[in-house]
Amino acid sequence: MAKSRKQTNPFERLRDHYQQVETECPECGYETADSDWKSTTDGSEVRYQRMRENCGYVHMRSVTISR
Ligand SMILES: [Zn+2]
């Protein structure tokens, strides 16, 4: 998996943060830091999603962009 160490913006940093703190699945308790958060934005909100490959549970987080 190619992963850039360069953190260019706050949203990537936030995603990295989630990746590190939310390693345990609330659904099945399986712990992994492998799966990647995907981020999408509509301009006023950023949504992060991550699906657990072993059980299919989907983590969701959203952050409102303040201007
Ligand atoms: Zn799970």
N, CA, C, O and the ligand as a Tripos MOL2 file, in Angstrom:
@<TRIPOS>MOLECULE
protein
  269   267    68     0     0
PROTEIN
NO_CHARGES

@<TRIPOS>ATOM
      1 N           0.8430   -1.2030    0.0000 N.3       1 MET1
      2 CA          0.0000    0.0000    0.0000 C.3       1 MET1
      3 C           0.8760    1.2500    0.0000 C.2       1 MET1
      4 O           1.7040    1.4480    0.8900 O.2       1 MET1
      5 N           0.6830    2.0610   -0.9820 N.am      2 ALA2
      6 CA          1.4310    3.3120   -1.0470 C.3       2 ALA2
      7 C           0.7860    4.3390   -0.1430 C.2       2 ALA2
      8 O          -0.3900    4.6730   -0.2890 O.2       2 ALA2
      9 N           1.5550    4.8210    0.7690 N.am      3 LYS3
     10 CA          0.9940    5.8190    1.6740 C.3       3 LYS3
     11 C           1.9740    6.9590    1.8600 C.2       3 LYS3
     12 O           3.1330    6.7690    2.2290 O.2       3 LYS3
     13 N           1.4750    8.1210    1.5980 N.am      4 SER4
     14 CA          2.3300    9.2920    1.7210 C.3       4 SER4
     15 C           2.4570    9.7000    3.1790 C.2       4 SER4
     16 O           1.4790    9.7120    3.9260 O.2       4 SER4
     17 N           3.6450   10.0230    3.5590 N.am      5 ARG5
     18 CA          3.8780   10.5070    4.9140 C.3       5 ARG5
     19 C           3.6470   12.0120    5.0010 C.2       5 ARG5
     20 O           3.5380   12.5860    6.0840 O.2       5 ARG5
     21 N           3.5780   12.6130    3.8580 N.am      6 LYS6
     22 CA          3.4320   14.0620    3.8300 C.3       6 LYS6
     23 C           2.0010   14.4560    4.1770 C.2       6 LYS6
     24 O           1.0410   13.9560    3.5900 O.2       6 LYS6
     25 N           1.8820   15.3470    5.1260 N.am      7 GLN7
     26 CA          0.5550   15.7800    5.5350 C.3       7 GLN7
     27 C           0.3420   17.2020    5.0520 C.2       7 GLN7
     28 O           0.8770   18.1640    5.6030 O.2       7 GLN7
     29 N          -0.4440   17.2950    4.0230 N.am      8 THR8
     30 CA         -0.5420   18.5730    3.3490 C.3       8 THR8
     31 C          -1.6740   19.4510    3.8630 C.2       8 THR8
     32 O          -1.6170   20.6740    3.7350 O.2       8 THR8
     33 N          -2.6830   18.8490    4.4320 N.am      9 ASN9
     34 CA         -3.7780   19.6860    4.9130 C.3       9 ASN9
     35 C          -4.3920   19.1180    6.1840 C.2       9 ASN9
     36 O          -4.1470   17.9620    6.5310 O.2       9 ASN9
     37 N          -5.1950   19.9320    6.8850 N.am     10 PRO10
     38 CA         -5.7660   19.5100    8.1760 C.3      10 PRO10
     39 C          -6.6580   18.2920    8.0680 C.2      10 PRO10
     40 O          -6.7740   17.5220    9.0210 O.2      10 PRO10
     41 N          -7.2980   18.1070    6.9070 N.am     11 PHE11
     42 CA         -8.2050   16.9770    6.7680 C.3      11 PHE11
     43 C          -7.4450   15.6650    6.6950 C.2      11 PHE11
     44 O          -7.8980   14.6390    7.2030 O.2      11 PHE11
     45 N          -6.3050   15.7110    6.0660 N.am     12 GLU12
     46 CA         -5.4770   14.5070    6.0290 C.3      12 GLU12
     47 C          -4.9210   14.1940    7.4090 C.2      12 GLU12
     48 O          -4.8070   13.0330    7.8030 O.2      12 GLU12
     49 N          -4.5820   15.2380    8.1270 N.am     13 ARG13
     50 CA         -4.0890   15.0200    9.4860 C.3      13 ARG13
     51 C          -5.1770   14.4100   10.3570 C.2      13 ARG13
     52 O          -4.9180   13.5140   11.1600 O.2      13 ARG13
     53 N          -6.3990   14.9090   10.1860 N.am     14 LEU14
     54 CA         -7.5200   14.3990   10.9560 C.3      14 LEU14
     55 C          -7.7770   12.9360   10.6260 C.2      14 LEU14
     56 O          -8.0410   12.1170   11.5060 O.2      14 LEU14
     57 N          -7.6930   12.6330    9.3510 N.am     15 ARG15
     58 CA         -7.8910   11.2520    8.9230 C.3      15 ARG15
     59 C          -6.8240   10.3480    9.5340 C.2      15 ARG15
     60 O          -7.1130    9.2410    9.9890 O.2      15 ARG15
     61 N          -5.6050   10.8340    9.5340 N.am     16 ASP16
     62 CA         -4.5280   10.0760   10.1520 C.3      16 ASP16
     63 C          -4.7770    9.8740   11.6350 C.2      16 ASP16
     64 O          -4.4870    8.8150   12.1920 O.2      16 ASP16
     65 N          -5.3190   10.9070   12.2650 N.am     17 HIS17
     66 CA         -5.6290   10.8220   13.6790 C.3      17 HIS17
     67 C          -6.6560    9.7170   13.9260 C.2      17 HIS17
     68 O          -6.4750    8.8850   14.8160 O.2      17 HIS17
     69 N          -7.7340    9.7100   13.1380 N.am     18 TYR18
     70 CA         -8.7490    8.6660   13.2750 C.3      18 TYR18
     71 C          -8.1410    7.2950   13.0820 C.2      18 TYR18
     72 O          -8.4550    6.3360   13.7860 O.2      18 TYR18
     73 N          -7.2650    7.2410   12.1070 N.am     19 GLN19
     74 CA         -6.6410    5.9750   11.7790 C.3      19 GLN19
     75 C          -5.8640    5.4060   12.9660 C.2      19 GLN19
     76 O          -5.7600    4.1930   13.1480 O.2      19 GLN19
     77 N          -5.3290    6.3200   13.7580 N.am     20 GLN20
     78 CA         -4.5260    5.8640   14.8800 C.3      20 GLN20
     79 C          -5.3470    5.5750   16.1300 C.2      20 GLN20
     80 O          -5.0270    4.6540   16.8820 O.2      20 GLN20
     81 N          -6.3990    6.3520   16.3580 N.am     21 VAL21
     82 CA         -7.1270    6.1830   17.6100 C.3      21 VAL21
     83 C          -8.2500    5.1630   17.5160 C.2      21 VAL21
     84 O          -8.5890    4.5170   18.5070 O.2      21 VAL21
     85 N          -8.8260    5.0160   16.3330 N.am     22 GLU22
     86 CA         -9.9610    4.1170   16.2310 C.3      22 GLU22
     87 C          -9.5520    2.8210   15.5550 C.2      22 GLU22
     88 O          -9.9460    2.5290   14.4260 O.2      22 GLU22
     89 N          -8.7620    2.0660   16.2710 N.am     23 THR23
     90 CA         -8.2780    0.8290   15.6930 C.3      23 THR23
     91 C          -9.1890   -0.3350   16.0380 C.2      23 THR23
     92 O          -9.1420   -1.3800   15.3880 O.2      23 THR23
     93 N         -10.0160   -0.1590   17.0550 N.am     24 GLU24
     94 CA        -10.8530   -1.2720   17.4870 C.3      24 GLU24
     95 C         -12.2810   -1.1080   16.9940 C.2      24 GLU24
     96 O         -12.8900   -0.0500   17.1490 O.2      24 GLU24
     97 N         -12.7920   -2.1510   16.4120 N.am     25 CYS25
     98 CA        -14.1500   -2.1150   15.8770 C.3      25 CYS25
     99 C         -15.1630   -2.2170   17.0020 C.2      25 CYS25
    100 O         -15.1080   -3.1550   17.7980 O.2      25 CYS25
    101 N         -16.0930   -1.2620   17.0820 N.am     26 PRO26
    102 CA        -17.1230   -1.3120   18.1300 C.3      26 PRO26
    103 C         -18.1120   -2.4490   17.9120 C.2      26 PRO26
    104 O         -18.8360   -2.8350   18.8300 O.2      26 PRO26
    105 N         -18.1380   -2.9700   16.7210 N.am     27 GLU27
    106 CA        -19.0950   -4.0240   16.3920 C.3      27 GLU27
    107 C         -18.5860   -5.3970   16.8280 C.2      27 GLU27
    108 O         -19.2990   -6.1530   17.4870 O.2      27 GLU27
    109 N         -17.3790   -5.7010   16.4620 N.am     28 CYS28
    110 CA        -16.8760   -7.0460   16.7440 C.3      28 CYS28
    111 C         -15.6250   -7.0460   17.6100 C.2      28 CYS28
    112 O         -15.1660   -8.1030   18.0440 O.2      28 CYS28
    113 N         -15.0680   -5.8570   17.8640 N.am     29 GLY29
    114 CA        -13.9120   -5.7730   18.7360 C.3      29 GLY29
    115 C         -12.5980   -6.0790   18.0590 C.2      29 GLY29
    116 O         -11.5380   -6.0140   18.6810 O.2      29 GLY29
    117 N         -12.6660   -6.4080   16.7920 N.am     30 TYR30
    118 CA        -11.4530   -6.7110   16.0490 C.3      30 TYR30
    119 C         -10.6100   -5.4620   15.8960 C.2      30 TYR30
    120 O         -11.1160   -4.3880   15.5710 O.2      30 TYR30
    121 N          -9.3270   -5.6170   16.1330 N.am     31 GLU31
    122 CA         -8.4570   -4.4470   16.1180 C.3      31 GLU31
    123 C          -7.5620   -4.4430   14.8950 C.2      31 GLU31
    124 O          -6.8380   -5.4040   14.6350 O.2      31 GLU31
    125 N          -7.6190   -3.3590   14.1540 N.am     32 THR32
    126 CA         -6.7480   -3.2210   13.0020 C.3      32 THR32
    127 C          -6.5380   -1.7550   12.6950 C.2      32 THR32
    128 O          -7.4210   -0.9260   12.9140 O.2      32 THR32
    129 N          -5.3790   -1.4510   12.1940 N.am     33 ALA33
    130 CA         -5.1110   -0.0810   11.7690 C.3      33 ALA33
    131 C          -4.8760   -0.0500   10.2670 C.2      33 ALA33
    132 O          -4.4000    0.9330    9.6990 O.2      33 ALA33
    133 N          -5.2320   -1.1700    9.6520 N.am     34 ASP34
    134 CA         -4.9010   -1.3110    8.2370 C.3      34 ASP34
    135 C          -5.8450   -0.5650    7.3100 C.2      34 ASP34
    136 O          -5.4160    0.0210    6.3150 O.2      34 ASP34
    137 N          -7.1210   -0.5870    7.6360 N.am     35 SER35
    138 CA         -8.0900   -0.0340    6.7000 C.3      35 SER35
    139 C          -8.0110    1.4910    6.6440 C.2      35 SER35
    140 O          -7.7380    2.1660    7.6370 O.2      35 SER35
    141 N          -8.2530    1.9820    5.4830 N.am     36 ASP36
    142 CA         -8.1050    3.4100    5.2330 C.3      36 ASP36
    143 C          -9.4320    4.1360    5.3480 C.2      36 ASP36
    144 O         -10.4730    3.6400    4.9180 O.2      36 ASP36
    145 N          -9.3730    5.2980    5.9270 N.am     37 TRP37
    146 CA        -10.5300    6.1650    5.8970 C.3      37 TRP37
    147 C         -10.6270    6.8020    4.5180 C.2      37 TRP37
    148 O          -9.6270    7.1860    3.9120 O.2      37 TRP37
    149 N         -11.8530    6.8980    4.0490 N.am     38 LYS38
    150 CA        -12.0700    7.6470    2.8170 C.3      38 LYS38
    151 C         -12.7660    8.9390    3.1850 C.2      38 LYS38
    152 O         -13.7010    8.9490    3.9850 O.2      38 LYS38
    153 N         -12.3140   10.0040    2.6080 N.am     39 SER39
    154 CA        -12.9410   11.2770    2.9330 C.3      39 SER39
    155 C         -13.6300   11.8710    1.7180 C.2      39 SER39
    156 O         -13.1210   11.8350    0.5970 O.2      39 SER39
    157 N         -14.7960   12.4130    1.9830 N.am     40 THR40
    158 CA        -15.5260   13.1190    0.9400 C.3      40 THR40
    159 C         -15.9860   14.4460    1.5240 C.2      40 THR40
    160 O         -16.1500   14.5810    2.7370 O.2      40 THR40
    161 N         -16.1890   15.4050    0.6650 N.am     41 THR41
    162 CA        -16.6590   16.6920    1.1600 C.3      41 THR41
    163 C         -17.6460   17.3170    0.1970 C.2      41 THR41
    164 O         -17.5570   17.1360   -1.0170 O.2      41 THR41
    165 N         -18.5840   18.0540    0.7600 N.am     42 ASP42
    166 CA        -19.5130   18.8040   -0.0820 C.3      42 ASP42
    167 C         -19.2550   20.3030    0.0440 C.2      42 ASP42
    168 O         -20.0620   21.1180   -0.4010 O.2      42 ASP42
    169 N         -18.1430   20.6540    0.6420 N.am     43 GLY43
    170 CA        -17.7830   22.0670    0.7540 C.3      43 GLY43
    171 C         -18.0560   22.6430    2.1320 C.2      43 GLY43
    172 O         -17.3820   23.5830    2.5540 O.2      43 GLY43
    173 N         -19.0330   22.0930    2.8380 N.am     44 SER44
    174 CA        -19.3380   22.6050    4.1710 C.3      44 SER44
    175 C         -19.0930   21.5510    5.2430 C.2      44 SER44
    176 O         -19.1110   21.8390    6.4400 O.2      44 SER44
    177 N         -18.8680   20.3390    4.7910 N.am     45 GLU45
    178 CA        -18.6840   19.2480    5.7280 C.3      45 GLU45
    179 C         -17.7670   18.2000    5.1120 C.2      45 GLU45
    180 O         -17.8330   17.9230    3.9140 O.2      45 GLU45
    181 N         -16.9280   17.6340    5.9340 N.am     46 VAL46
    182 CA        -16.0930   16.5330    5.4670 C.3      46 VAL46
    183 C         -16.5620   15.2620    6.1500 C.2      46 VAL46
    184 O         -16.7260   15.2150    7.3690 O.2      46 VAL46
    185 N         -16.7720   14.2430    5.3510 N.am     47 ARG47
    186 CA        -17.2010   12.9720    5.9200 C.3      47 ARG47
    187 C         -16.1010   11.9280    5.7420 C.2      47 ARG47
    188 O         -15.5120   11.7760    4.6710 O.2      47 ARG47
    189 N         -15.8580   11.2320    6.8180 N.am     48 TYR48
    190 CA        -14.8780   10.1550    6.7800 C.3      48 TYR48
    191 C         -15.5970    8.8240    6.9450 C.2      48 TYR48
    192 O         -16.4660    8.6650    7.8030 O.2      48 TYR48
    193 N         -15.2200    7.8950    6.1210 N.am     49 GLN49
    194 CA        -15.8270    6.5770    6.1830 C.3      49 GLN49
    195 C         -14.7680    5.5010    6.1470 C.2      49 GLN49
    196 O         -13.7650    5.6050    5.4400 O.2      49 GLN49
    197 N         -15.0100    4.4830    6.9120 N.am     50 ARG50
    198 CA        -14.0980    3.3430    6.8580 C.3      50 ARG50
    199 C         -14.9020    2.0690    7.0770 C.2      50 ARG50
    200 O         -15.6690    1.9620    8.0340 O.2      50 ARG50
    201 N         -14.7240    1.1270    6.2010 N.am     51 MET51
    202 CA        -15.4290   -0.1310    6.3400 C.3      51 MET51
    203 C         -14.4870   -1.2120    6.8440 C.2      51 MET51
    204 O         -13.3760   -1.3860    6.3430 O.2      51 MET51
    205 N         -14.9560   -1.9180    7.8290 N.am     52 ARG52
    206 CA        -14.2060   -3.0510    8.3460 C.3      52 ARG52
    207 C         -14.3370   -4.2180    7.3880 C.2      52 ARG52
    208 O         -15.4340   -4.6640    7.0500 O.2      52 ARG52
    209 N         -13.1940   -4.6900    6.9680 N.am     53 GLU53
    210 CA        -13.2520   -5.7590    5.9780 C.3      53 GLU53
    211 C         -13.7020   -7.0800    6.5760 C.2      53 GLU53
    212 O         -14.2640   -7.9220    5.8760 O.2      53 GLU53
    213 N         -13.4610   -7.2630    7.8430 N.am     54 ASN54
    214 CA        -13.7970   -8.5620    8.4170 C.3      54 ASN54
    215 C         -15.2690   -8.7060    8.7830 C.2      54 ASN54
    216 O         -15.8020   -9.8150    8.7670 O.2      54 ASN54
    217 N         -15.9380   -7.5920    9.1160 N.am     55 CYS55
    218 CA        -17.3420   -7.7200    9.5090 C.3      55 CYS55
    219 C         -18.2580   -6.7810    8.7420 C.2      55 CYS55
    220 O         -19.4800   -6.9020    8.8330 O.2      55 CYS55
    221 N         -17.6980   -5.8580    7.9990 N.am     56 GLY56
    222 CA        -18.5270   -4.9840    7.1790 C.3      56 GLY56
    223 C         -19.0520   -3.7580    7.8970 C.2      56 GLY56
    224 O         -19.7890   -2.9590    7.3210 O.2      56 GLY56
    225 N         -18.6680   -3.6100    9.1640 N.am     57 TYR57
    226 CA        -19.1060   -2.4410    9.9080 C.3      57 TYR57
    227 C         -18.4990   -1.1690    9.3180 C.2      57 TYR57
    228 O         -17.3190   -1.1320    8.9700 O.2      57 TYR57
    229 N         -19.3240   -0.1340    9.2120 N.am     58 VAL58
    230 CA        -18.8360    1.1130    8.6280 C.3      58 VAL58
    231 C         -18.7350    2.1980    9.6920 C.2      58 VAL58
    232 O         -19.7270    2.5820   10.3120 O.2      58 VAL58
    233 N         -17.5320    2.6730    9.8810 N.am     59 HIS59
    234 CA        -17.3010    3.8250   10.7450 C.3      59 HIS59
    235 C         -17.6350    5.0880    9.9770 C.2      59 HIS59
    236 O         -17.3190    5.2040    8.7930 O.2      59 HIS59
    237 N         -18.2580    6.0120   10.6340 N.am     60 MET60
    238 CA        -18.4990    7.2960    9.9890 C.3      60 MET60
    239 C         -18.2050    8.4280   10.9470 C.2      60 MET60
    240 O         -18.5740    8.3970   12.1210 O.2      60 MET60
    241 N         -17.5340    9.4180   10.4160 N.am     61 ARG61
    242 CA        -17.2850   10.6310   11.1950 C.3      61 ARG61
    243 C         -17.5200   11.8060   10.2580 C.2      61 ARG61
    244 O         -17.2390   11.7150    9.0630 O.2      61 ARG61
    245 N         -18.0190   12.8760   10.7770 N.am     62 SER62
    246 CA        -18.1450   14.0600    9.9330 C.3      62 SER62
    247 C         -17.6630   15.2870   10.6910 C.2      62 SER62
    248 O         -17.8350   15.4120   11.9030 O.2      62 SER62
    249 N         -17.0690   16.1630    9.9480 N.am     63 VAL63
    250 CA        -16.5150   17.3700   10.5320 C.3      63 VAL63
    251 C         -17.0270   18.5640    9.7270 C.2      63 VAL63
    252 O         -16.9180   18.6010    8.5010 O.2      63 VAL63
    253 N         -17.5760   19.5170   10.4300 N.am     64 THR64
    254 CA        -18.0500   20.7150    9.7530 C.3      64 THR64
    255 C         -16.8900   21.6650    9.5050 C.2      64 THR64
    256 O         -16.0670   21.9180   10.3850 O.2      64 THR64
    257 N         -16.8470   22.1710    8.3130 N.am     65 ILE65
    258 CA        -15.7970   23.1200    7.9800 C.3      65 ILE65
    259 C         -16.2310   24.5160    8.4050 C.2      65 ILE65
    260 O         -17.2530   25.0350    7.9570 O.2      65 ILE65
    261 N         -15.4410   25.0960    9.2640 N.am     66 SER66
    262 CA        -15.7630   26.4660    9.6790 C.3      66 SER66
    263 C         -14.9080   27.4540    8.8940 C.2      66 SER66
    264 O         -13.7180   27.2380    8.6650 O.2      66 SER66
    265 N         -15.5190   28.4840    8.5110 N.am     67 ARG67
    266 CA        -14.8040   29.4880    7.7320 C.3      67 ARG67
    267 C         -14.6680   30.7690    8.5320 C.2      67 ARG67
    268 O         -14.0910   31.7420    8.0470 O.2      67 ARG67
    269 ZN        -15.9660   -5.3840   13.2180 Zn       68 ZN68
@<TRIPOS>BOND
     1     1     2 1
     2     2     3 1
     3     3     4 2
     4     3     5 am
     5     5     6 1
     6     6     7 1
     7     7     8 2
     8     7     9 am
     9     9    10 1
    10    10    11 1
    11    11    12 2
    12    11    13 am
    13    13    14 1
    14    14    15 1
    15    15    16 2
    16    15    17 am
    17    17    18 1
    18    18    19 1
    19    19    20 2
    20    19    21 am
    21    21    22 1
    22    22    23 1
    23    23    24 2
    24    23    25 am
    25    25    26 1
    26    26    27 1
    27    27    28 2
    28    27    29 am
    29    29    30 1
    30    30    31 1
    31    31    32 2
    32    31    33 am
    33    33    34 1
    34    34    35 1
    35    35    36 2
    36    35    37 am
    37    37    38 1
    38    38    39 1
    39    39    40 2
    40    39    41 am
    41    41    42 1
    42    42    43 1
    43    43    44 2
    44    43    45 am
    45    45    46 1
    46    46    47 1
    47    47    48 2
    48    47    49 am
    49    49    50 1
    50    50    51 1
    51    51    52 2
    52    51    53 am
    53    53    54 1
    54    54    55 1
    55    55    56 2
    56    55    57 am
    57    57    58 1
    58    58    59 1
    59    59    60 2
    60    59    61 am
    61    61    62 1
    62    62    63 1
    63    63    64 2
    64    63    65 am
    65    65    66 1
    66    66    67 1
    67    67    68 2
    68    67    69 am
    69    69    70 1
    70    70    71 1
    71    71    72 2
    72    71    73 am
    73    73    74 1
    74    74    75 1
    75    75    76 2
    76    75    77 am
    77    77    78 1
    78    78    79 1
    79    79    80 2
    80    79    81 am
    81    81    82 1
    82    82    83 1
    83    83    84 2
    84    83    85 am
    85    85    86 1
    86    86    87 1
    87    87    88 2
    88    87    89 am
    89    89    90 1
    90    90    91 1
    91    91    92 2
    92    91    93 am
    93    93    94 1
    94    94    95 1
    95    95    96 2
    96    95    97 am
    97    97    98 1
    98    98    99 1
    99    99   100 2
   100    99   101 am
   101   101   102 1
   102   102   103 1
   103   103   104 2
   104   103   105 am
   105   105   106 1
   106   106   107 1
   107   107   108 2
   108   107   109 am
   109   109   110 1
   110   110   111 1
   111   111   112 2
   112   111   113 am
   113   113   114 1
   114   114   115 1
   115   115   116 2
   116   115   117 am
   117   117   118 1
   118   118   119 1
   119   119   120 2
   120   119   121 am
   121   121   122 1
   122   122   123 1
   123   123   124 2
   124   123   125 am
   125   125   126 1
   126   126   127 1
   127   127   128 2
   128   127   129 am
   129   129   130 1
   130   130   131 1
   131   131   132 2
   132   131   133 am
   133   133   134 1
   134   134   135 1
   135   135   136 2
   136   135   137 am
   137   137   138 1
   138   138   139 1
   139   139   140 2
   140   139   141 am
   141   141   142 1
   142   142   143 1
   143   143   144 2
   144   143   145 am
   145   145   146 1
   146   146   147 1
   147   147   148 2
   148   147   149 am
   149   149   150 1
   150   150   151 1
   151   151   152 2
   152   151   153 am
   153   153   154 1
   154   154   155 1
   155   155   156 2
   156   155   157 am
   157   157   158 1
   158   158   159 1
   159   159   160 2
   160   159   161 am
   161   161   162 1
   162   162   163 1
   163   163   164 2
   164   163   165 am
   165   165   166 1
   166   166   167 1
   167   167   168 2
   168   167   169 am
   169   169   170 1
   170   170   171 1
   171   171   172 2
   172   171   173 am
   173   173   174 1
   174   174   175 1
   175   175   176 2
   176   175   177 am
   177   177   178 1
   178   178   179 1
   179   179   180 2
   180   179   181 am
   181   181   182 1
   182   182   183 1
   183   183   184 2
   184   183   185 am
   185   185   186 1
   186   186   187 1
   187   187   188 2
   188   187   189 am
   189   189   190 1
   190   190   191 1
   191   191   192 2
   192   191   193 am
   193   193   194 1
   194   194   195 1
   195   195   196 2
   196   195   197 am
   197   197   198 1
   198   198   199 1
   199   199   200 2
   200   199   201 am
   201   201   202 1
   202   202   203 1
   203   203   204 2
   204   203   205 am
   205   205   206 1
   206   206   207 1
   207   207   208 2
   208   207   209 am
   209   209   210 1
   210   210   211 1
   211   211   212 2
   212   211   213 am
   213   213   214 1
   214   214   215 1
   215   215   216 2
   216   215   217 am
   217   217   218 1
   218   218   219 1
   219   219   220 2
   220   219   221 am
   221   221   222 1
   222   222   223 1
   223   223   224 2
   224   223   225 am
   225   225   226 1
   226   226   227 1
   227   227   228 2
   228   227   229 am
   229   229   230 1
   230   230   231 1
   231   231   232 2
   232   231   233 am
   233   233   234 1
   234   234   235 1
   235   235   236 2
   236   235   237 am
   237   237   238 1
   238   238   239 1
   239   239   240 2
   240   239   241 am
   241   241   242 1
   242   242   243 1
   243   243   244 2
   244   243   245 am
   245   245   246 1
   246   246   247 1
   247   247   248 2
   248   247   249 am
   249   249   250 1
   250   250   251 1
   251   251   252 2
   252   251   253 am
   253   253   254 1
   254   254   255 1
   255   255   256 2
   256   255   257 am
   257   257   258 1
   258   258   259 1
   259   259   260 2
   260   259   261 am
   261   261   262 1
   262   262   263 1
   263   263   264 2
   264   263   265 am
   265   265   266 1
   266   266   267 1
   267   267   268 2
@<TRIPOS>SUBSTRUCTURE
     1 MET1         2 RESIDUE 1 A MET
     2 ALA2         6 RESIDUE 1 A ALA
     3 LYS3        10 RESIDUE 1 A LYS
     4 SER4        14 RESIDUE 1 A SER
     5 ARG5        18 RESIDUE 1 A ARG
     6 LYS6        22 RESIDUE 1 A LYS
     7 GLN7        26 RESIDUE 1 A GLN
     8 THR8        30 RESIDUE 1 A THR
     9 ASN9        34 RESIDUE 1 A ASN
    10 PRO10       38 RESIDUE 1 A PRO
    11 PHE11       42 RESIDUE 1 A PHE
    12 GLU12       46 RESIDUE 1 A GLU
    13 ARG13       50 RESIDUE 1 A ARG
    14 LEU14       54 RESIDUE 1 A LEU
    15 ARG15       58 RESIDUE 1 A ARG
    16 ASP16       62 RESIDUE 1 A ASP
    17 HIS17       66 RESIDUE 1 A HIS
    18 TYR18       70 RESIDUE 1 A TYR
    19 GLN19       74 RESIDUE 1 A GLN
    20 GLN20       78 RESIDUE 1 A GLN
    21 VAL21       82 RESIDUE 1 A VAL
    22 GLU22       86 RESIDUE 1 A GLU
    23 THR23       90 RESIDUE 1 A THR
    24 GLU24       94 RESIDUE 1 A GLU
    25 CYS25       98 RESIDUE 1 A CYS
    26 PRO26      102 RESIDUE 1 A PRO
    27 GLU27      106 RESIDUE 1 A GLU
    28 CYS28      110 RESIDUE 1 A CYS
    29 GLY29      114 RESIDUE 1 A GLY
    30 TYR30      118 RESIDUE 1 A TYR
    31 GLU31      122 RESIDUE 1 A GLU
    32 THR32      126 RESIDUE 1 A THR
    33 ALA33      130 RESIDUE 1 A ALA
    34 ASP34      134 RESIDUE 1 A ASP
    35 SER35      138 RESIDUE 1 A SER
    36 ASP36      142 RESIDUE 1 A ASP
    37 TRP37      146 RESIDUE 1 A TRP
    38 LYS38      150 RESIDUE 1 A LYS
    39 SER39      154 RESIDUE 1 A SER
    40 THR40      158 RESIDUE 1 A THR
    41 THR41      162 RESIDUE 1 A THR
    42 ASP42      166 RESIDUE 1 A ASP
    43 GLY43      170 RESIDUE 1 A GLY
    44 SER44      174 RESIDUE 1 A SER
    45 GLU45      178 RESIDUE 1 A GLU
    46 VAL46      182 RESIDUE 1 A VAL
    47 ARG47      186 RESIDUE 1 A ARG
    48 TYR48      190 RESIDUE 1 A TYR
    49 GLN49      194 RESIDUE 1 A GLN
    50 ARG50      198 RESIDUE 1 A ARG
    51 MET51      202 RESIDUE 1 A MET
    52 ARG52      206 RESIDUE 1 A ARG
    53 GLU53      210 RESIDUE 1 A GLU
    54 ASN54      214 RESIDUE 1 A ASN
    55 CYS55      218 RESIDUE 1 A CYS
    56 GLY56      222 RESIDUE 1 A GLY
    57 TYR57      226 RESIDUE 1 A TYR
    58 VAL58      230 RESIDUE 1 A VAL
    59 HIS59      234 RESIDUE 1 A HIS
    60 MET60      238 RESIDUE 1 A MET
    61 ARG61      242 RESIDUE 1 A ARG
    62 SER62      246 RESIDUE 1 A SER
    63 VAL63      250 RESIDUE 1 A VAL
    64 THR64      254 RESIDUE 1 A THR
    65 ILE65      258 RESIDUE 1 A ILE
    66 SER66      262 RESIDUE 1 A SER
    67 ARG67      266 RESIDUE 1 A ARG
    68 ZN68       269 GROUP 0 **** ****
